[in-house]
C-alpha cells in the first residue's frame, strides 16, 4: 500500500474505509470551493474516484503520490465543469448563488501533502472557512483563474503543479492567481470583523422580524443589493433587488408572510447567518456582507437543493 507524502493512506481497492473518507473530504473541500455547491462537488469527487478505480492495478502501483494524483484529476474534472457552467447557468431560473455551508464543514482540510506556505503577498487567505462573499466573487472568475486561485491560495499547491492541471506555464498560472487575487481585493470579498458582522446581523434580523422598516433602512447601504436564489423550484426574486428602500420592503414582506416563523442562528464563513423555519419547514437561509457597520449585500438562499446541510442541522 502506498503512503502519500502527508502520511494519509492512498485510496485503493480494499483499503480501510476510514482512510478513504479522509481523502474524500479534502477532495470535497476542493470541489466545493471551485464549483460553489456541494452537489456538484460530490459529483466531481465521485468521478475522480471512478477514474482511480478504473486504473489497472499496475497503473495504481506506479503512482508514487496517490493524493497528488487524486488532486490533479479532481481539479481537471472541476475545470471541465466550470467550462460548461456558463451555458448551464444561462438557463438557470433567476439568480444563481453559491450554496452556504457551516463554518466548520471543511475545518482542517485546507492543506495538501507536499504543499508549503507561500509568500503572504501571494495569498488571499489560508482560512478553512468559506465565505459567501468570496464565493460570489469567485463566480465571476474564469475557470482557469478559479482553479489557480483555489489550489494556490487556499491549498498551497505550487504553481508548477497547477500548470500541469490547467495546461499553462507556471508563469501564466502565477498571473492567473494574481489576477484572481486582485478581483478578491478590489471587491473587498475577504471577511471583515466577525464581531461587527454578528452585531449588525442581530440588529438586522430583529428589524426584519419586527417589521421595523425605518430601522432596517438605517442599517442598509444606499446601494445595497439583495440576491435570492430559488432555482425555479420555489418563489424568489428573479432579479437583484437594489437600493435600501426596495431591499428593506422586500425583507419586511418576506417576514410578514411567515408571522409564526422561527429564526435560528448559524455560523458560516461570513459570520452569523439566520435561517427561517415555518411549520417545521426550512424556507430560507440569509447571509449578509457588512462593511463599516453597514449592510452592503444580502444573500437569500431559498433553493431547497442548496439547503440540505442546514435541514440536517436544524
Rosetta blueprint (number, residue, H / E / L):
1 X L
2 X L
3 X E
4 X L
5 X L
6 X L
7 X L
8 X L
9 X E
10 X L
11 X L
12 X L
13 X L
14 X L
15 X L
16 X L
17 X H
18 X H
19 X H
20 X H
21 X H
22 X H
23 X H
24 X H
25 X H
26 X H
27 X H
28 X H
29 X H
30 X H
31 X H
32 X H
33 X H
34 X H
35 X H
36 X L
37 X L
38 X H
39 X H
40 X H
41 X H
42 X H
43 X H
44 X H
45 X H
46 X H
47 X H
48 X H
49 X H
50 X H
51 X H
52 X H
53 X H
54 X L
55 X L
56 X L
57 X H
58 X H
59 X H
60 X H
61 X H
62 X L
63 X L
64 X L
65 X L
66 X H
67 X H
68 X H
69 X H
70 X H
71 X H
72 X H
73 X H
74 X H
75 X H
76 X H
77 X H
78 X H
79 X H
80 X H
81 X H
82 X H
83 X H
84 X H
85 X H
86 X H
87 X H
88 X H
89 X H
90 X H
91 X L
92 X L
93 X L
94 X L
95 X L
96 X L
97 X L
98 X L
99 X L
100 X L
101 X L
102 X E
103 X L
104 X L
105 X L
106 X L
107 X L
108 X L
109 X L
110 X L
111 X L
112 X L
113 X L
114 X L
115 X L
116 X L
117 X L
118 X L
119 X L
120 X H
121 X H
122 X H
123 X L
124 X L
125 X L
126 X L
127 X L
128 X L
129 X L
130 X L
131 X L
132 X H
133 X H
134 X H
135 X H
136 X H
137 X H
138 X H
139 X L
140 X L
141 X L
142 X L
143 X H
144 X H
145 X H
146 X H
147 X H
148 X H
149 X H
150 X H
151 X H
152 X H
153 X H
154 X H
155 X L
156 X L
157 X L
158 X L
159 X H
160 X H
161 X H
162 X H
163 X H
164 X H
165 X H
166 X H
167 X L
168 X L
169 X L
170 X H
171 X H
172 X H
173 X H
174 X H
175 X H
176 X H
177 X H
178 X H
179 X H
180 X H
181 X H
182 X H
183 X H
184 X H
185 X H
186 X H
187 X L
188 X L
189 X L
190 X L
191 X L
192 X L
193 X L
194 X H
195 X H
196 X H
197 X H
198 X H
199 X H
200 X H
201 X H
202 X H
203 X H
204 X H
205 X H
206 X H
207 X H
208 X H
209 X H
210 X H
211 X L
212 X L
213 X H
214 X H
215 X H
216 X H
217 X H
218 X L
219 X L
220 X E
221 X E
222 X E
223 X E
224 X E
225 X E
226 X E
227 X E
228 X E
229 X E
230 X L
231 X L
232 X L
233 X L
234 X L
235 X L
236 X L
237 X L
238 X L
239 X L
240 X L
241 X E
242 X E
243 X L
244 X H
245 X H
246 X H
247 X H
248 X H
249 X H
250 X H
251 X H
252 X H
253 X H
254 X H
255 X H
256 X H
257 X L
258 X L
259 X L
260 X L
261 X L
262 X E
263 X E
264 X E
265 X E
266 X E
267 X E
268 X E
269 X L
270 X L
271 X E
272 X E
273 X E
274 X E
275 X E
276 X E
277 X E
278 X E
279 X L
280 X L
281 X E
282 X E
283 X E
284 X E
285 X E
286 X E
287 X E
288 X E
289 X E
290 X E
291 X E
292 X L
293 X L
294 X E
295 X E
296 X E
297 X E
298 X E
299 X E
300 X E
301 X E
302 X L
303 X L
304 X H
305 X H
306 X H
307 X L
308 X H
309 X H
310 X H
311 X H
312 X H
313 X H
314 X L
